[in-house]
């Protein structure tokens, strides 16, 4: 196993772990507070028996409720954009500085080239390892412990 392969997997693991830590220590508390406020408002609406009174109450609190839901979406969007930004930075680092030779025993058109030594050389092997490492480690960064009913 080449050292570049270990570096690629280590970079992707650490990047996904950093995104998870950013989420855990910055976004998690904010999102969980907003979710609890939305649940309080929904519980308040469910406790009202009369449909006319429920609609009247909903009209009063709808702007606040929508603002809380909007901020939850905003925090989730920021989390996704941070993840995409980290992926792009990692992709640039890996493609520019790390090269990995992957040899396959079979020919795949447009992806492999006949090699003199052992089988077929995969073009852009570091890109395929980058994709494989992120498929492996992305659940770390997307992990969330939000408690919903």
N, C-alpha and C positions, 0 to 999 in steps of 0.2 A: 504494500500500500504506500502510495507516495505521500510525502509530507504536505503537498499542496491540497490533497484530498482532506487531510485532517484539518488544515487551516480553513478550508471552505466550510466544513461542518461546524467547526468551532466559531467562525464568524457568524454563521446563521443562527446557531444556538444562542450566542451571547446577544445578538441583535434582538431576537425574539424575546429573550429574557428581560432585556432592558425595556422593551415596549410593554411587557407585562408589568414590570415594576412601576413604570410611569402610570399605567392604568391603575394599578393597585393603590398607589400612594397619592395620586392626584385626582383621578376621575371617579374612583369607586365611591368615595364618601359623598361627593356631589351628586352623583347619579342616584345613589340609594336614598339620599334625603329627598330628592325631587320625586322619586317613585313613591316614597312613603306619603308625601303630601298629596300626590295624585290619588293614592289609595284612600286617604282620609276623605277627600272630596267625593270620590265615588261611593264610599260607605255612607257618607252623609246623604247623597242622592238616593241610595237604595233604601235608606231608613224612612224616607218620606212615602206615605201610603197613597196620598192623592196624586193623580197624574198631573192635574193642573198646577198644583203647588210644586211638584217636582220640576215641571217645565219652567216655572217662574224662578225657582231657585237655581236651576241650571243656567238660565239667562244671566243671572247675577254673577255666578262664579265661572262662567264659560271663558272669559278672558284670562283669568288667573290660571285656570286649568290648562288652557291652550299654551300659555307661556311656560308652564312647568313641562308640559310634553315637548314643546319646542326646544327647551334647554336640554332635555334628555337626548333628543335627536342630535342636537349640536355637539354635545360631549361625545356621543358615539361616532359622529362624523369626524371630530378631531382625532379620536383614537384611530380610526381607519386611515386618516390622512398621515398620521405619524407613522403608522405601519407601512404604508405605501412609500413614504419618504425614506424610511430606513431600508426598505427593499431596494430602492433605486440607488442609494448610496452604496449598499453592499454589492449590487450588481456591477456598478462602475469599478469598485475596488477589485472585485474578483475577476472581471474580464480584462482589466488592464494589468494586474500584477500577478495573477496566479494562472498558470497553465497546467492542465492535466491531460495526459494522454490516456485515452480509453481505447482499448483494443477489443474488437468483437470478433467472434469466430465466423460471422456471416456478413454478407454485403447488404447494405440498405441504401438504395439510390438517394443521392443528394445529401446523405448524412455521413457516409463513410468513404474512405479512400483506401485503395489497395496499398498495404505496407510491405516493405521488404522482409521484415523480421517475423512478426507473428500476427497473422490475420489482417483485419481491416481496422484502420485508425478512424475513430469517430472525430469528425470536425467539431470544434467548439465543445470539447469534452467538459471544460470548466462550467459552461452554461448549463449543461445537463446535470452536472453535480449540484450546481446552485439551485436549480429547480427541484431536484430530489431532496436536498437538505431543507428547503423551505416547506415542501410538502410534509416532511417529517416533523419539523419544529414549529410550524405555524400554530398548531393547537395550544402551544405554550402561551403565545402572545394573545390569543383570542379567548383564553380561559377567563371566565368571569364567575364570581361567587355571589351574584345578585340573588337575593332571596325573593322569590315570587311565590305566591300562594301555592 
